[in-house]
C-alpha cells in the first residue's frame, strides 16, 4: 500500500514539474500565433525620361513612282526639321512605306477608282530623352504642314512618354512601404493592447506606372503596395 502511495506521489510530482516546464513554452507558442497583416503603400510622381514621337505622313497619286518620290521628299523635310530642332540622327528611324492600291480592292463598278489610285504612308520615329526639346518641336510642327507635308493623326500613333529608371527608386520605395506598414501595425497593436514584434512575412506587390492624368502623360505616378505580417506581443 505504501509503495502505491509513493508511486502516486512521484507521478503527481512529475506532472507538476512537467507543467511548470511546459507553461513558458506554451505561452511562447501562443504569442507566436498572434500576428497582424497590414498593407504598406508607397507612391511617387516622377517626370518621364524617354519620349517616342511617331510622325506619320502620307502621299497620294495615280502614278506609283511619283507617289514614292513625294514620300521621299516629305521624309527629307521631316528629317531636316528634326535636325533643326537639335535631335541626333541616331535617335531617328524610318519605316518602310505602306501602299494601298484602290484598284486592287475594287469589286464591280467596272474597275472605276474614285480619287487617287495609290495612297502611301510612312513613319519617321523619334526616340529621345530630350523631352523639353520634343515639346518645343511639336509646337512648331506646323512648319511641316506649311511645307506641304501631310501629317496623319492615327490611333496608336500618339506620342508615348516612358519612365525607364524604376530600378533606381525601387529600394527607397520598398523601404517606405515597409515603414508605412509597420506604422499601421503599431496603431493596430496599440488599439489591442499589444506591441509589434518581429516581421514574420513580407510580400512585395507589383510596381505600377501610370500617367498622372489624361492631360499630363509626361508625369508618371508610381505605386507599390507591400503585404506585411508582424508578430504581436503582450504589452
C-alpha positions as CSV (number, residue, x, y, z in Angstrom):
1,X,0.0,0.0,0.0
2,X,2.8,2.4,0.9
3,X,4.5,1.6,-2.4
4,X,1.4,2.6,-4.3
5,X,1.2,5.8,-2.3
6,X,4.8,6.6,-3.0
7,X,4.4,5.9,-6.7
8,X,1.4,8.0,-6.9
9,X,3.2,10.8,-5.2
10,X,6.1,10.6,-7.5
11,X,3.8,10.7,-10.6
12,X,2.0,13.7,-9.3
13,X,5.2,15.5,-8.6
14,X,6.4,14.7,-12.0
15,X,3.3,16.1,-13.6
16,X,3.6,19.3,-11.6
17,X,7.3,19.7,-12.7
18,X,6.4,19.0,-16.3
19,X,3.6,21.5,-16.2
20,X,6.0,24.1,-14.8
21,X,8.5,23.4,-17.6
22,X,5.9,23.4,-20.4
23,X,4.0,26.5,-19.3
24,X,6.5,29.1,-20.6
25,X,6.9,27.2,-23.9
26,X,3.2,27.0,-24.4
27,X,3.0,30.7,-23.7
28,X,5.6,31.4,-26.4
29,X,3.7,29.3,-28.9
30,X,0.5,31.2,-28.1
31,X,2.3,34.5,-28.6
32,X,3.9,33.5,-31.8
33,X,0.4,32.7,-33.3
34,X,-0.7,36.3,-32.7
35,X,0.1,38.4,-35.7
36,X,-1.4,41.2,-37.8
37,X,-1.4,41.6,-41.5
38,X,-1.1,45.1,-42.9
39,X,-0.6,46.9,-46.2
40,X,2.3,49.3,-46.7
41,X,1.9,51.9,-49.5
42,X,4.5,54.0,-51.3
43,X,3.8,56.4,-54.1
44,X,5.9,58.8,-56.2
45,X,5.4,61.2,-59.0
46,X,8.3,61.4,-61.4
47,X,8.9,63.0,-64.8
48,X,9.2,60.7,-67.8
49,X,12.7,60.4,-69.1
50,X,12.0,59.0,-72.6
51,X,9.6,60.0,-75.3
52,X,8.6,58.3,-78.6
53,X,7.1,60.5,-81.3
54,X,5.9,58.9,-84.5
55,X,5.4,61.3,-87.3
56,X,3.1,59.6,-89.8
57,X,2.9,61.2,-93.2
58,X,1.2,60.3,-96.5
59,X,1.1,60.9,-100.2
60,X,-1.4,60.1,-102.9
61,X,-1.4,59.9,-106.7
62,X,-2.2,57.7,-109.7
63,X,1.5,57.0,-110.6
64,X,3.3,54.8,-108.1
65,X,6.8,56.1,-108.7
66,X,5.6,59.6,-108.3
67,X,3.9,58.8,-105.0
68,X,7.2,57.3,-103.9
69,X,9.0,60.5,-104.9
70,X,6.6,62.5,-102.8
71,X,7.1,60.3,-99.8
72,X,10.9,60.7,-100.1
73,X,10.5,64.4,-100.4
74,X,8.4,64.6,-97.2
75,X,10.7,62.3,-95.3
76,X,13.7,64.6,-96.1
77,X,11.7,67.6,-94.9
78,X,10.8,65.8,-91.6
79,X,14.4,64.8,-91.1
80,X,15.6,68.3,-91.8
81,X,13.0,69.7,-89.4
82,X,14.1,67.4,-86.6
83,X,17.8,68.2,-87.2
84,X,17.0,71.9,-86.9
85,X,15.3,71.2,-83.6
86,X,18.5,69.7,-82.2
87,X,17.8,66.0,-82.3
88,X,20.6,63.5,-83.2
89,X,20.3,61.3,-86.3
90,X,20.8,58.1,-84.2
91,X,17.6,58.9,-82.4
92,X,15.6,58.9,-85.6
93,X,14.4,55.9,-87.6
94,X,12.2,55.5,-90.8
95,X,9.7,52.8,-91.6
96,X,9.1,51.2,-95.0
97,X,6.2,52.8,-96.9
98,X,2.7,51.2,-96.7
99,X,1.0,51.3,-100.1
100,X,-2.7,51.0,-100.7
101,X,-3.9,50.3,-104.3
102,X,-7.6,51.1,-104.6
103,X,-7.9,49.4,-108.0
104,X,-6.9,46.1,-106.5
105,X,-9.6,46.5,-103.8
106,X,-12.4,47.3,-106.2
107,X,-15.1,44.7,-106.8
108,X,-17.6,45.5,-109.5
109,X,-18.2,49.1,-110.5
110,X,-16.3,48.4,-113.7
111,X,-13.0,48.8,-112.0
112,X,-13.5,52.5,-111.7
113,X,-11.5,54.3,-109.0
114,X,-12.7,57.5,-107.3
115,X,-9.9,59.9,-106.4
116,X,-6.2,58.8,-106.5
117,X,-5.4,55.2,-107.1
118,X,-2.5,55.0,-104.7
119,X,-2.3,56.0,-101.1
120,X,1.1,55.7,-99.3
121,X,2.0,56.2,-95.7
122,X,5.3,56.0,-93.8
123,X,6.6,56.9,-90.4
124,X,9.6,58.8,-89.1
125,X,10.1,57.7,-85.5
126,X,11.9,59.9,-82.9
127,X,13.0,58.3,-79.7
128,X,14.6,60.8,-77.4
129,X,15.4,61.8,-73.8
130,X,15.2,65.5,-74.7
131,X,11.6,66.0,-73.6
132,X,11.7,69.8,-73.5
133,X,13.0,69.9,-77.0
134,X,10.4,67.5,-78.1
135,X,7.6,69.6,-76.7
136,X,9.0,72.6,-78.5
137,X,9.3,70.7,-81.8
138,X,5.7,69.5,-81.5
139,X,4.5,73.1,-81.1
140,X,6.4,74.1,-84.3
141,X,5.2,71.0,-86.3
142,X,3.0,73.4,-88.3
143,X,6.1,74.3,-90.3
144,X,6.0,70.8,-91.8
145,X,2.3,71.3,-92.8
146,X,3.2,74.7,-94.4
147,X,5.9,72.9,-96.3
148,X,3.4,70.5,-97.8
149,X,3.9,67.5,-95.6
150,X,0.6,65.7,-94.9
151,X,0.9,64.6,-91.3
152,X,-1.6,61.9,-90.2
153,X,-3.3,61.6,-86.8
154,X,-3.9,58.0,-86.2
155,X,-5.0,55.9,-83.3
156,X,-1.9,54.3,-81.8
157,X,0.4,56.9,-83.2
158,X,0.3,59.3,-80.3
159,X,3.5,60.4,-78.5
160,X,4.4,58.0,-75.7
161,X,6.2,59.1,-72.6
162,X,8.0,56.5,-70.6
163,X,9.9,56.2,-67.3
164,X,12.7,53.7,-67.6
165,X,14.6,54.3,-64.3
166,X,12.4,52.3,-61.9
167,X,15.3,50.2,-60.5
168,X,16.9,53.4,-59.2
169,X,14.0,54.3,-56.9
170,X,12.8,50.8,-56.1
171,X,14.8,50.3,-52.9
172,X,13.6,53.6,-51.4
173,X,10.0,52.9,-52.3
174,X,10.1,49.4,-50.8
175,X,11.7,50.8,-47.6
176,X,9.0,53.5,-47.4
177,X,6.2,50.9,-47.9
178,X,7.7,48.8,-45.1
179,X,7.8,51.8,-42.8
180,X,4.2,52.7,-43.5
181,X,3.2,49.1,-43.0
182,X,4.9,48.9,-39.6
183,X,3.2,52.2,-38.5
184,X,-0.1,50.7,-39.4
185,X,0.7,47.6,-37.4
186,X,1.8,49.7,-34.5
187,X,-1.5,51.5,-34.5
188,X,-3.4,48.3,-34.5
189,X,-1.3,46.8,-31.8
190,X,-1.8,49.9,-29.6
191,X,-5.6,49.6,-30.0
192,X,-5.5,46.0,-29.0
193,X,-3.1,46.4,-26.0
194,X,-0.1,44.8,-27.6
195,X,3.2,45.7,-29.1
196,X,4.6,45.0,-32.6
197,X,7.2,42.2,-32.6
198,X,9.3,40.9,-35.4
199,X,8.4,40.8,-39.1
200,X,7.1,37.3,-39.9
201,X,6.4,37.6,-43.6
202,X,6.6,40.2,-46.4
203,X,5.2,40.0,-49.9
204,X,6.2,42.8,-52.3
205,X,3.4,43.9,-54.6
206,X,3.9,44.8,-58.3
207,X,5.1,48.3,-59.2
208,X,2.6,50.1,-61.4
209,X,3.4,53.1,-63.6
210,X,0.6,55.2,-64.9
211,X,0.1,58.7,-66.2
212,X,-0.7,61.3,-63.5
213,X,-3.8,62.2,-65.5
214,X,-5.0,62.2,-69.1
215,X,-3.5,65.7,-69.7
216,X,-0.1,65.1,-68.2
217,X,1.3,61.9,-69.8
218,X,4.8,63.2,-69.3
219,X,4.4,62.9,-65.5
220,X,4.2,59.4,-64.2
221,X,2.6,58.1,-61.0
222,X,4.4,55.1,-59.5
223,X,2.8,53.0,-56.8
224,X,3.6,49.8,-54.9
225,X,1.8,48.0,-52.1
226,X,3.6,45.5,-49.8
227,X,1.8,43.0,-47.6
228,X,3.4,42.5,-44.2
229,X,2.8,40.2,-41.3
230,X,4.1,41.3,-37.9
231,X,4.1,39.4,-34.6
232,X,2.1,40.8,-31.8
233,X,3.4,40.5,-28.2
234,X,1.9,41.4,-24.9
235,X,2.4,45.0,-23.8
